[in-house]
Structures are given as structure tokens and as C-alpha cells.
């Protein structure tokens, strides 16, 4: 009897190992199926997210278009009783006046710069002459600085001519 129990136990053990050997294959197949399903599900989720983002973008664009309607420059929507031609001429005149004011400011600024530059040139020339008389600089240094001052003076003269031309344009003198 012991032999039969022993034989049955051995048969039971071997049958268990044979069954266990078949299970890993099934488990591997199930894991592969699960992995495929997960990847498909992730792809679908990603696709859905992308579609939602695109739809949100389209909705935002539509909302912005709706918001911006009627909020442009709208020149001419309220003409205060003027005809189209009259209104256009009035706008052109306003633009010219604005341009003229900017030119006047530019002329004033140019005149200030000219005045300051002339003062600096005068100061530099006086100081250079004083140093030359005192012999604190060499003749070469004196000549080099004198040329630099003369070049600056020429540039100031050019600026002054430009300012004069701009004044003539503005005031018609």
C-alpha cells in the first residue's frame, strides 16, 4: 500500500509540474494581450486628447472672432454728419497736423543740440588755445585736436542746414 501511495504522490507531483509548465505560456499570452489592449487604449486616449485640444482651439478662435467684431479701428463709423469725402479730408488734415507737430518738435530738438554743440566747441577751442600758449601740449597734439574740433564744427553746420530746410518745409519761409 505504501508503494501505491508513494506512486500516487509521485504521479501527482509530476502532473502538477506538467500543468505548471503549460501555465507560463498562457500567462505570457495573456500579458501580451493585455499589453496590446493597453497600448491601443493609450493611443485612443491620446487621440481623444488631441481632438479635444483641436476643438478647444477652434472654439477659442471662434470666440475671439466674435469678440473682435465691431472693435476694429472703425474709422468712419461715426462721421458726425460728414460725408465720406469730407470725413476722409478731415482725417488727412489731422494726420498732417500731427506730422507737423512732430517736425516742430524735431526742429526744436535740433536747435537745442546745435546750441549745446557750439558751446562745447567754443569751450574746447578756448581750452586748446590756452594749453597751446602754455606749452602744456605738443604742436602735433595741438594740430590733431584742432582737426577734431573742426570736424565736429562741420557736422554741426550740416545739422544746422538740415534744421533750416525742415523749418522751410514747415513754415514755408
N, CA, C and O atoms as a DFTB+ gen file, in Angstrom:
692 C
 N C O
     1  1       0.800      -1.160       0.000
     2  2       0.000       0.000       0.000
     3  2       0.860       1.247       0.000
     4  3       0.554       2.251      -0.644
     5  1       1.917       1.148       0.726
     6  2       2.819       2.291       0.751
     7  2       3.314       2.573      -0.648
     8  3       3.522       3.727      -1.023
     9  1       3.501       1.518      -1.419
    10  2       4.001       1.735      -2.762
    11  2       2.979       2.479      -3.606
    12  3       3.332       3.337      -4.416
    13  1       1.693       2.140      -3.409
    14  2       0.671       2.797      -4.184
    15  2       0.522       4.277      -3.812
    16  3       0.305       5.132      -4.671
    17  1       0.641       4.547      -2.538
    18  2       0.542       5.934      -2.080
    19  2       1.742       6.720      -2.602
    20  3       1.636       7.862      -3.049
    21  1       2.873       6.053      -2.521
    22  2       4.094       6.697      -2.998
    23  2       3.985       6.945      -4.495
    24  3       4.341       8.027      -4.962
    25  1       3.508       5.980      -5.250
    26  2       3.361       6.109      -6.695
    27  2       2.326       7.193      -7.014
    28  3       2.514       7.967      -7.953
    29  1       1.249       7.254      -6.251
    30  2       0.225       8.261      -6.488
    31  2       0.775       9.661      -6.196
    32  3       0.486      10.622      -6.908
    33  1       1.579       9.747      -5.124
    34  2       2.162      11.050      -4.762
    35  2       3.114      11.510      -5.860
    36  3       3.112      12.682      -6.234
    37  1       3.930      10.588      -6.378
    38  2       4.875      10.930      -7.441
    39  2       4.110      11.339      -8.691
    40  3       4.479      12.307      -9.356
    41  1       3.039      10.604      -9.019
    42  2       2.237      10.929     -10.198
    43  2       1.586      12.304     -10.033
    44  3       1.508      13.089     -10.978
    45  1       1.131      12.570      -8.831
    46  2       0.515      13.841      -8.556
    47  2       1.526      14.986      -8.684
    48  3       1.206      16.054      -9.205
    49  1       2.731      14.749      -8.208
    50  2       3.770      15.777      -8.281
    51  2       4.143      16.040      -9.736
    52  3       4.249      17.196     -10.145
    53  1       4.342      14.980     -10.524
    54  2       4.705      15.172     -11.919
    55  2       3.580      15.809     -12.725
    56  3       3.828      16.626     -13.611
    57  1       2.369      15.442     -12.421
    58  2       1.254      16.038     -13.155
    59  2       1.149      17.531     -12.825
    60  3       0.805      18.338     -13.689
    61  1       1.445      17.893     -11.576
    62  2       1.420      19.296     -11.173
    63  2       2.494      20.096     -11.900
    64  3       2.254      21.236     -12.298
    65  1       3.673      19.510     -12.077
    66  2       4.735      20.221     -12.780
    67  2       4.426      20.332     -14.258
    68  3       4.773      21.328     -14.892
    69  1       3.780      19.325     -14.813
    70  2       3.410      19.402     -16.219
    71  2       2.359      20.484     -16.444
    72  3       2.412      21.215     -17.433
    73  1       1.423      20.579     -15.538
    74  2       0.397      21.618     -15.654
    75  2       1.021      22.991     -15.463
    76  3       0.684      23.942     -16.169
    77  1       1.925      23.084     -14.511
    78  2       2.572      24.360     -14.240
    79  2       3.408      24.814     -15.428
    80  3       3.534      26.011     -15.684
    81  1       3.980      23.854     -16.155
    82  2       4.758      24.235     -17.318
    83  2       3.868      24.798     -18.425
    84  3       4.337      25.628     -19.203
    85  1       2.681      24.406     -18.523
    86  2       1.779      24.916     -19.543
    87  2       1.238      26.301     -19.188
    88  3       0.901      27.070     -20.089
    89  1       1.149      26.636     -17.914
    90  2       0.595      27.909     -17.473
    91  2       1.436      29.111     -17.880
    92  3       0.857      30.117     -18.290
    93  1       2.760      29.073     -17.795
    94  2       3.521      30.262     -18.168
    95  2       3.277      30.689     -19.621
    96  3       3.286      31.882     -19.925
    97  1       3.064      29.740     -20.497
    98  2       2.781      30.100     -21.870
    99  2       1.459      30.868     -21.963
   100  3       1.355      31.871     -22.669
   101  1       0.457      30.377     -21.237
   102  2      -0.829      31.045     -21.242
   103  2      -0.706      32.417     -20.587
   104  3      -1.308      33.389     -21.044
   105  1       0.087      32.488     -19.499
   106  2       0.262      33.755     -18.817
   107  2       0.972      34.768     -19.736
   108  3       0.620      35.947     -19.772
   109  1       1.965      34.285     -20.465
   110  2       2.682      35.156     -21.383
   111  2       1.738      35.662     -22.478
   112  3       1.784      36.832     -22.858
   113  1       0.885      34.767     -22.977
   114  2      -0.065      35.170     -23.998
   115  2      -1.053      36.200     -23.450
   116  3      -1.393      37.174     -24.122
   117  1      -1.506      35.967     -22.219
   118  2      -2.438      36.905     -21.612
   119  2      -1.767      38.268     -21.383
   120  3      -2.382      39.311     -21.604
   121  1      -0.490      38.250     -20.934
   122  2       0.242      39.504     -20.728
   123  2       0.405      40.259     -22.047
   124  3       0.254      41.479     -22.093
   125  1       0.708      39.538     -23.099
   126  2       0.860      40.156     -24.408
   127  2      -0.466      40.784     -24.854
   128  3      -0.486      41.893     -25.387
   129  1      -1.577      40.058     -24.630
   130  2      -2.888      40.583     -24.969
   131  2      -3.180      41.860     -24.182
   132  3      -3.664      42.852     -24.727
   133  1      -2.871      41.805     -22.880
   134  2      -3.116      42.962     -22.014
   135  2      -2.271      44.154     -22.461
   136  3      -2.749      45.288     -22.479
   137  1      -1.010      43.891     -22.823
   138  2      -0.130      44.971     -23.273
   139  2      -0.663      45.598     -24.560
   140  3      -0.655      46.820     -24.709
   141  1      -1.127      44.756     -25.491
   142  2      -1.697      45.270     -26.732
   143  2      -2.937      46.113     -26.454
   144  3      -3.116      47.188     -27.028
   145  1      -3.785      45.611     -25.570
   146  2      -5.001      46.348     -25.234
   147  2      -4.666      47.698     -24.593
   148  3      -5.292      48.714     -24.893
   149  1      -3.660      47.686     -23.701
   150  2      -3.246      48.935     -23.053
   151  2      -2.711      49.928     -24.074
   152  3      -3.055      51.110     -24.038
   153  1      -1.867      49.449     -24.986
   154  2      -1.303      50.359     -25.984
   155  2      -2.390      50.922     -26.887
   156  3      -2.357      52.102     -27.239
   157  1      -3.348      50.090     -27.262
   158  2      -4.461      50.561     -28.086
   159  2      -5.279      51.595     -27.307
   160  3      -5.684      52.625     -27.845
   161  1      -5.511      51.291     -26.025
   162  2      -6.277      52.217     -25.181
   163  2      -5.539      53.552     -25.028
   164  3      -6.153      54.617     -25.077
   165  1      -4.225      53.483     -24.844
   166  2      -3.432      54.711     -24.711
   167  2      -3.465      55.515     -26.009
   168  3      -3.579      56.741     -25.985
   169  1      -3.367      54.827     -27.123
   170  2      -3.440      55.520     -28.405
   171  2      -4.783      56.226     -28.558
   172  3      -4.852      57.373     -28.999
   173  1      -5.843      55.521     -28.187
   174  2      -7.178      56.114     -28.285
   175  2      -7.318      57.326     -27.359
   176  3      -7.919      58.335     -27.730
   177  1      -6.752      57.213     -26.142
   178  2      -6.812      58.334     -25.204
   179  2      -6.033      59.534     -25.754
   180  3      -6.499      60.671     -25.687
   181  1      -4.852      59.267     -26.295
   182  2      -4.034      60.332     -26.857
   183  2      -4.763      60.997     -28.022
   184  3      -4.768      62.221     -28.156
   185  1      -5.370      60.173     -28.848
   186  2      -6.118      60.693     -29.986
   187  2      -7.292      61.551     -29.515
   188  3      -7.548      62.624     -30.061
   189  1      -8.000      61.064     -28.494
   190  2      -9.128      61.827     -27.953
   191  2      -8.658      63.157     -27.379
   192  3      -9.298      64.186     -27.595
   193  1      -7.543      63.143     -26.650
   194  2      -6.997      64.369     -26.075
   195  2      -6.640      65.360     -27.178
   196  3      -6.948      66.548     -27.082
   197  1      -5.990      64.859     -28.223
   198  2      -5.600      65.734     -29.328
   199  2      -6.840      66.332     -29.997
   200  3      -6.858      67.518     -30.325
   201  1      -7.855      65.527     -30.195
   202  2      -9.083      66.023     -30.808
   203  2      -9.744      67.077     -29.923
   204  3     -10.270      68.072     -30.420
   205  1      -9.714      66.853     -28.610
   206  2     -10.290      67.837     -27.682
   207  2      -9.520      69.153     -27.745
   208  3     -10.123      70.226     -27.747
   209  1      -8.184      69.075     -27.796
   210  2      -7.355      70.285     -27.870
   211  2      -7.636      71.052     -29.159
   212  3      -7.747      72.278     -29.150
   213  1      -7.748      70.324     -30.259
   214  2      -8.052      70.966     -31.535
   215  2      -9.416      71.638     -31.463
   216  3      -9.584      72.758     -31.944
   217  1     -10.378      70.966     -30.869
   218  2     -11.722      71.534     -30.744
   219  2     -11.699      72.771     -29.855
   220  3     -12.372      73.758     -30.151
   221  1     -10.911      72.726     -28.743
   222  2     -10.790      73.895     -27.869
   223  2     -10.188      75.066     -28.641
   224  3     -10.647      76.201     -28.521
   225  1      -9.157      74.780     -29.434
   226  2      -8.527      75.828     -30.234
   227  2      -9.508      76.452     -31.206
   228  3      -9.548      77.672     -31.363
   229  1     -10.300      75.614     -31.857
   230  2     -11.301      76.126     -32.793
   231  2     -12.333      76.978     -32.061
   232  3     -12.732      78.038     -32.544
   233  1     -12.761      76.506     -30.894
   234  2     -13.732      77.264     -30.106
   235  2     -13.160      78.607     -29.687
   236  3     -13.854      79.622     -29.748
   237  1     -11.883      78.624     -29.254
   238  2     -11.244      79.877     -28.843
   239  2     -11.173      80.860     -30.007
   240  3     -11.432      82.052     -29.841
   241  1     -10.823      80.357     -31.171
   242  2     -10.734      81.224     -32.349
   243  2     -12.111      81.804     -32.669
   244  3     -12.234      82.992     -32.968
   245  1     -13.138      80.970     -32.604
   246  2     -14.486      81.455     -32.888
   247  2     -14.899      82.519     -31.885
   248  3     -15.513      83.519     -32.254
   249  1     -14.557      82.304     -30.592
   250  2     -14.906      83.286     -29.567
   251  2     -14.174      84.603     -29.808
   252  3     -14.765      85.675     -29.681
   253  1     -12.904      84.526     -30.152
   254  2     -12.137      85.744     -30.397
   255  2     -12.687      86.513     -31.592
   256  3     -12.759      87.742     -31.569
   257  1     -13.070      85.792     -32.622
   258  2     -13.644      86.454     -33.798
   259  2     -14.932      87.161     -33.401
   260  3     -15.188      88.286     -33.827
   261  1     -15.743      86.493     -32.579
   262  2     -16.990      87.114     -32.139
   263  2     -16.712      88.345     -31.289
   264  3     -17.399      89.358     -31.422
   265  1     -15.704      88.267     -30.410
   266  2     -15.369      89.395     -29.548
   267  2     -14.862      90.580     -30.355
   268  3     -15.197      91.726     -30.054
   269  1     -14.053      90.313     -31.383
   270  2     -13.412      91.378     -32.141
   271  2     -14.323      92.039     -33.152
   272  3     -13.973      93.087     -33.696
   273  1     -15.465      91.467     -33.416
   274  2     -16.357      92.070     -34.394
   275  2     -16.849      93.405     -33.869
   276  3     -17.407      93.500     -32.776
   277  1     -16.629      94.433     -34.674
   278  2     -17.077      95.758     -34.290
   279  2     -16.101      96.484     -33.381
   280  3     -16.415      97.576     -32.906
   281  1     -14.930      95.917     -33.122
   282  2     -13.971      96.578     -32.246
   283  2     -12.680      96.906     -32.980
   284  3     -11.630      97.004     -32.345
   285  1     -12.722      97.075     -34.270
   286  2     -11.535      97.439     -35.035
   287  2     -11.287      98.928     -34.927
   288  3     -11.782      99.572     -34.002
   289  1     -10.535      99.482     -35.851
   290  2     -10.294     100.920     -35.853
   291  2     -11.592     101.677     -36.080
   292  3     -11.821     102.723     -35.475
   293  1     -12.421     101.158     -36.936
   294  2     -13.752     101.701     -37.190
   295  2     -13.725     103.164     -37.591
   296  3     -14.593     103.940     -37.193
   297  1     -12.736     103.539     -38.374
   298  2     -12.722     104.904     -38.872
   299  2     -13.895     105.059     -39.821
   300  3     -14.045     104.289     -40.770
   301  1     -14.688     106.018     -39.573
   302  2     -15.789     106.296     -40.474
   303  2     -17.118     105.743     -40.012
   304  3     -18.132     105.991     -40.666
   305  1     -17.161     105.004     -38.913
   306  2     -18.456     104.500     -38.465
   307  2     -19.288     105.612     -37.845
   308  3     -20.514     105.618     -37.960
   309  1     -18.611     106.563     -37.180
   310  2     -19.316     107.712     -36.614
   311  2     -18.674     108.959     -37.201
   312  3     -17.669     109.447     -36.685
   313  1     -19.248     109.470     -38.272
   314  2     -18.645     110.570     -39.015
   315  2     -19.164     111.937     -38.589
   316  3     -18.796     112.953     -39.179
   317  1     -20.011     111.968     -37.574
   318  2     -20.570     113.230     -37.079
   319  2     -21.261     114.029     -38.182
   320  3     -21.106     115.247     -38.261
   321  1     -22.002     113.362     -39.007
   322  2     -22.777     114.042     -40.038
   323  2     -21.997     114.397     -41.281
   324  3     -22.563     115.003     -42.191
   325  1     -20.726     114.050     -41.367
   326  2     -19.925     114.376     -42.551
   327  2     -20.105     113.301     -43.611
   328  3     -20.398     112.147     -43.299
   329  1     -19.927     113.695     -44.871
   330  2     -19.962     112.703     -45.940
   331  2     -18.630     111.956     -45.946
   332  3     -17.694     112.342     -45.246
   333  1     -18.550     110.917     -46.715
   334  2     -17.325     110.112     -46.763
   335  2     -16.114     110.920     -47.185
   336  3     -15.044     110.802     -46.587
   337  1     -16.279     111.754     -48.228
   338  2     -15.165     112.555     -48.729
   339  2     -14.725     113.579     -47.683
   340  3     -13.533     113.743     -47.422
   341  1     -15.700     114.262     -47.091
   342  2     -15.377     115.274     -46.081
   343  2     -14.673     114.641     -44.883
   344  3     -13.706     115.181     -44.347
   345  1     -15.193     113.475     -44.480
   346  2     -14.591     112.788     -43.342
   347  2     -13.149     112.391     -43.653
   348  3     -12.271     112.553     -42.805
   349  1     -12.896     111.879     -44.843
   350  2     -11.548     111.488     -45.254
   351  2     -10.606     112.672     -45.275
   352  3      -9.454     112.572     -44.852
   353  1     -11.110     113.812     -45.778
   354  2     -10.277     115.023     -45.816
   355  2      -9.953     115.507     -44.401
   356  3      -8.843     115.967     -44.133
   357  1     -10.925     115.398     -43.507
   358  2     -10.693     115.811     -42.130
   359  2      -9.627     114.929     -41.474
   360  3      -8.743     115.424     -40.775
   361  1      -9.720     113.611     -41.710
   362  2      -8.719     112.684     -41.136
   363  2      -7.336     112.972     -41.706
   364  3      -6.342     112.914     -40.982
   365  1      -7.265     113.278     -42.982
   366  2      -5.979     113.583     -43.611
   367  2      -5.384     114.847     -43.012
   368  3      -4.179     114.911     -42.768
   369  1      -6.210     115.842     -42.776
   370  2      -5.743     117.096     -42.176
   371  2      -5.215     116.848     -40.765
   372  3      -4.193     117.409     -40.369
   373  1      -5.920     116.002     -40.009
   374  2      -5.454     115.667     -38.659
   375  2      -4.104     114.975     -38.713
   376  3      -3.232     115.236     -37.885
   377  1      -3.932     114.093     -39.686
   378  2      -2.655     113.389     -39.830
   379  2      -1.537     114.361     -40.182
   380  3      -0.425     114.250     -39.664
   381  1      -1.836     115.325     -41.072
   382  2      -0.828     116.329     -41.431
   383  2      -0.443     117.181     -40.229
   384  3       0.730     117.500     -40.037
   385  1      -1.423     117.544     -39.428
   386  2      -1.151     118.362     -38.241
   387  2      -0.276     117.592     -37.247
   388  3       0.635     118.149     -36.635
   389  1      -0.569     116.332     -37.109
   390  2       0.236     115.503     -36.212
   391  2       1.668     115.434     -36.714
   392  3       2.612     115.558     -35.933
   393  1       1.830     115.236     -38.011
   394  2       3.148     115.188     -38.628
   395  2       3.867     116.522     -38.457
   396  3       5.067     116.558     -38.186
   397  1       3.136     117.601     -38.615
   398  2       3.725     118.930     -38.481
   399  2       4.212     119.167     -37.049
   400  3       5.285     119.737     -36.848
   401  1       3.432     118.734     -36.058
   402  2       3.838     118.878     -34.658
   403  2       5.120     118.090     -34.393
   404  3       6.027     118.565     -33.710
   405  1       5.175     116.881     -34.944
   406  2       6.380     116.060     -34.762
   407  2       7.588     116.746     -35.389
   408  3       8.675     116.726     -34.813
   409  1       7.413     117.351     -36.559
   410  2       8.513     118.071     -37.206
   411  2       8.933     119.283     -36.385
   412  3      10.124     119.572     -36.265
   413  1       7.961     119.991     -35.820
   414  2       8.297     121.148     -34.990
   415  2       9.111     120.730     -33.774
   416  3      10.078     121.395     -33.402
   417  1       8.714     119.635     -33.166
   418  2       9.469     119.110     -32.017
   419  2      10.873     118.724     -32.453
   420  3      11.843     118.989     -31.743
   421  1      10.981     118.102     -33.617
   422  2      12.284     117.711     -34.144
   423  2      13.171     118.937     -34.390
   424  3      14.367     118.907     -34.100
   425  1      12.588     120.005     -34.922
   426  2      13.344     121.236     -35.182
   427  2      13.835     121.835     -33.870
   428  3      14.995     122.228     -33.755
   429  1      12.946     121.902     -32.882
   430  2      13.344     122.449     -31.585
   431  2      14.471     121.635     -30.960
   432  3      15.421     122.189     -30.407
   433  1      14.353     120.319     -31.056
   434  2      15.393     119.443     -30.518
   435  2      16.713     119.654     -31.253
   436  3      17.776     119.691     -30.635
   437  1      16.638     119.792     -32.571
   438  2      17.839     120.031     -33.368
   439  2      18.495     121.353     -33.003
   440  3      19.721     121.439     -32.922
   441  1      17.688     122.381     -32.782
   442  2      18.238     123.687     -32.403
   443  2      18.935     123.616     -31.045
   444  3      19.991     124.217     -30.848
   445  1      18.338     122.878     -30.116
   446  2      18.980     122.689     -28.808
   447  2      20.328     121.989     -28.953
   448  3      21.317     122.381     -28.335
   449  1      20.347     120.952     -29.774
   450  2      21.596     120.204     -29.983
   451  2      22.661     121.086     -30.616
   452  3      23.831     121.021     -30.240
   453  1      22.261     121.897     -31.562
   454  2      23.208     122.802     -32.228
   455  2      23.786     123.774     -31.213
   456  3      24.994     124.008     -31.179
   457  1      22.919     124.336     -30.391
   458  2      23.376     125.313     -29.391
   459  2      24.371     124.667     -28.427
   460  3      25.427     125.237     -28.152
   461  1      24.039     123.480     -27.914
   462  2      24.941     122.782     -26.987
   463  2      26.267     122.427     -27.655
   464  3      27.331     122.559     -27.050
   465  1      26.194     121.979     -28.899
   466  2      27.418     121.600     -29.608
   467  2      28.309     122.820     -29.837
   468  3      29.526     122.742     -29.673
   469  1      27.708     123.933     -30.210
   470  2      28.506     125.164     -30.424
   471  2      29.189     125.597     -29.123
   472  3      30.343     126.025     -29.135
   473  1      28.475     125.482     -28.012
   474  2      29.074     125.839     -26.727
   475  2      30.254     124.921     -26.402
   476  3      31.298     125.388     -25.946
   477  1      30.089     123.625     -26.633
   478  2      31.171     122.676     -26.369
   479  2      32.373     122.950     -27.273
   480  3      33.520     122.896     -26.830
   481  1      32.097     123.240     -28.529
   482  2      33.191     123.535     -29.473
   483  2      33.935     124.784     -29.025
   484  3      35.165     124.825     -29.054
   485  1      33.190     125.795     -28.614
   486  2      33.818     127.047     -28.147
   487  2      34.688     126.773     -26.924
   488  3      35.825     127.239     -26.842
   489  1      34.147     126.018     -25.983
   490  2      34.891     125.692     -24.769
   491  2      36.160     124.900     -25.100
   492  3      37.236     125.194     -24.578
   493  1      36.027     123.889     -25.976
   494  2      37.171     123.054     -26.358
   495  2      38.236     123.872     -27.077
   496  3      39.432     123.692     -26.845
   497  1      37.792     124.772     -27.950
   498  2      38.737     125.614     -28.690
   499  2      39.493     126.531     -27.727
   500  3      40.712     126.665     -27.829
   501  1      38.784     127.155     -26.804
   502  2      39.435     128.044     -25.839
   503  2      40.450     127.279     -24.985
   504  3      41.560     127.755     -24.745
   505  1      40.057     126.101     -24.537
   506  2      40.962     125.301     -23.706
   507  2      42.174     124.848     -24.502
   508  3      43.293     124.848     -23.987
   509  1      41.961     124.465     -25.747
   510  2      43.075     124.034     -26.601
   511  2      44.051     125.178     -26.828
   512  3      45.265     124.992     -26.743
   513  1      43.522     126.357     -27.117
   514  2      44.396     127.521     -27.329
   515  2      45.172     127.867     -26.050
   516  3      46.353     128.210     -26.106
   517  1      44.503     127.774     -24.913
   518  2      45.169     128.067     -23.649
   519  2      46.316     127.083     -23.400
   520  3      47.410     127.489     -23.007
   521  1      46.066     125.801     -23.629
   522  2      47.118     124.793     -23.418
   523  2      48.262     124.994     -24.402
   524  3      49.424     124.776     -24.058
   525  1      47.940     125.407     -25.617
   526  2      48.990     125.624     -26.622
   527  2      49.868     126.813     -26.232
   528  3      51.089     126.757     -26.385
   529  1      49.262     127.879     -25.735
   530  2      50.047     129.047     -25.298
   531  2      50.919     128.704     -24.102
   532  3      52.045     129.191     -23.995
   533  1      50.408     127.867     -23.200
   534  2      51.171     127.487     -22.012
   535  2      52.219     126.428     -22.332
   536  3      53.041     126.094     -21.479
   537  1      52.199     125.910     -23.524
   538  2      53.120     124.865     -23.973
   539  2      52.953     123.557     -23.167
   540  3      53.920     122.825     -22.957
   541  1      51.735     123.278     -22.728
   542  2      51.496     122.033     -21.993
   543  2      51.199     120.862     -22.938
   544  3      51.183     119.709     -22.507
   545  1      50.964     121.157     -24.234
   546  2      50.791     120.091     -25.230
   547  2      51.744     120.358     -26.393
   548  3      52.181     121.487     -26.616
   549  1      52.052     119.294     -27.125
   550  2      52.963     119.442     -28.267
   551  2      52.203     120.026     -29.457
   552  3      50.973     120.060     -29.483
   553  1      52.979     120.483     -30.438
   554  2      52.362     121.040     -31.651
   555  2      51.551     119.976     -32.393
   556  3      50.490     120.269     -32.944
   557  1      52.058     118.741     -32.405
   558  2      51.341     117.648     -33.080
   559  2      49.998     117.393     -32.396
   560  3      48.971     117.236     -33.057
   561  1      50.022     117.355     -31.065
   562  2      48.797     117.146     -30.314
   563  2      47.822     118.312     -30.558
   564  3      46.619     118.094     -30.702
   565  1      48.328     119.506     -30.602
   566  2      47.525     120.704     -30.861
   567  2      46.842     120.595     -32.225
   568  3      45.641     120.838     -32.339
   569  1      47.604     120.229     -33.256
   570  2      47.061     120.118     -34.614
   571  2      46.002     119.010     -34.688
   572  3      44.960     119.184     -35.320
   573  1      46.276     117.873     -34.041
   574  2      45.345     116.748     -34.075
   575  2      44.012     117.145     -33.421
   576  3      42.946     116.884     -33.978
   577  1      44.074     117.766     -32.255
   578  2      42.857     118.183     -31.558
   579  2      42.111     119.279     -32.330
   580  3      40.880     119.311     -32.350
   581  1      42.863     120.159     -32.953
   582  2      42.256     121.247     -33.713
   583  2      41.461     120.671     -34.897
   584  3      40.357     121.128     -35.192
   585  1      42.048     119.644     -35.583
   586  2      41.335     118.995     -36.688
   587  2      40.047     118.326     -36.192
   588  3      39.011     118.390     -36.853
   589  1      40.126     117.689     -35.029
   590  2      38.941     117.035     -34.468
   591  2      37.841     118.051     -34.190
   592  3      36.667     117.803     -34.467
   593  1      38.230     119.190     -33.641
   594  2      37.253     120.252     -33.355
   595  2      36.653     120.791     -34.649
   596  3      35.452     121.052     -34.714
   597  1      37.480     120.957     -35.675
   598  2      36.986     121.448     -36.966
   599  2      35.990     120.464     -37.585
   600  3      34.980     120.875     -38.156
   601  1      36.277     119.161     -37.469
   602  2      35.357     118.142     -37.997
   603  2      34.014     118.209     -37.257
   604  3      32.951     118.113     -37.870
   605  1      34.084     118.373     -35.946
   606  2      32.856     118.489     -35.166
   607  2      32.077     119.729     -35.583
   608  3      30.849     119.702     -35.657
   609  1      32.786     120.805     -35.853
   610  2      32.144     122.044     -36.281
   611  2      31.451     121.849     -37.630
   612  3      30.360     122.376     -37.848
   613  1      32.072     121.101     -38.527
   614  2      31.458     120.826     -39.827
   615  2      30.171     120.014     -39.663
   616  3      29.178     120.272     -40.343
   617  1      30.195     119.041     -38.764
   618  2      29.000     118.226     -38.515
   619  2      27.863     119.087     -37.952
   620  3      26.698     118.907     -38.309
   621  1      28.219     120.014     -37.077
   622  2      27.201     120.915     -36.518
   623  2      26.617     121.785     -37.623
   624  3      25.412     122.040     -37.643
   625  1      27.462     122.243     -38.539
   626  2      26.971     123.054     -39.661
   627  2      26.001     122.258     -40.530
   628  3      24.995     122.796     -40.994
   629  1      26.307     120.955     -40.754
   630  2      25.400     120.109     -41.543
   631  2      24.051     119.975     -40.839
   632  3      22.997     120.063     -41.470
   633  1      24.100     119.761     -39.531
   634  2      22.866     119.639     -38.766
   635  2      22.064     120.930     -38.832
   636  3      20.837     120.907     -38.927
   637  1      22.766     122.049     -38.781
   638  2      22.095     123.345     -38.848
   639  2      21.400     123.524     -40.208
   640  3      20.295     124.063     -40.271
   641  1      22.036     123.079     -41.278
   642  2      21.415     123.155     -42.606
   643  2      20.152     122.296     -42.673
   644  3      19.138     122.711     -43.234
   645  1      20.224     121.105     -42.099
   646  2      19.053     120.233     -42.097
   647  2      17.896     120.871     -41.330
   648  3      16.743     120.808     -41.755
   649  1      18.222     121.481     -40.207
   650  2      17.190     122.128     -39.414
   651  2      16.573     123.290     -40.197
   652  3      15.360     123.496     -40.158
   653  1      17.412     124.045     -40.905
   654  2      16.894     125.171     -41.706
   655  2      15.950     124.664     -42.793
   656  3      14.889     125.249     -43.010
   657  1      16.328     123.568     -43.488
   658  2      15.477     123.019     -44.537
   659  2      14.149     122.536     -43.964
   660  3      13.095     122.743     -44.566
   661  1      14.202     121.900     -42.814
   662  2      12.973     121.415     -42.185
   663  2      12.082     122.585     -41.782
   664  3      10.862     122.523     -41.935
   665  1      12.690     123.647     -41.269
   666  2      11.914     124.846     -40.914
   667  2      11.230     125.417     -42.147
   668  3      10.066     125.814     -42.085
   669  1      11.947     125.461     -43.269
   670  2      11.357     125.984     -44.503
   671  2      10.171     125.150     -44.946
   672  3       9.173     125.680     -45.435
   673  1      10.284     123.843     -44.774
   674  2       9.190     122.962     -45.160
   675  2       7.966     123.207     -44.265
   676  3       6.832     123.268     -44.741
   677  1       8.224     123.343     -42.968
   678  2       7.121     123.519     -42.029
   679  2       6.449     124.876     -42.191
   680  3       5.233     124.969     -42.358
   681  1       7.246     125.903     -42.140
   682  2       6.691     127.253     -42.105
   683  2       6.620     127.919     -43.481
   684  3       6.018     128.984     -43.616
   685  1       7.215     127.315     -44.485
   686  2       7.139     127.839     -45.843
   687  2       7.884     129.130     -46.046
   688  3       7.481     129.948     -46.874
   689  1       8.965     129.342     -45.313
   690  2       9.741     130.588     -45.456
   691  2      10.691     130.511     -46.603
   692  3      11.420     131.468     -46.867
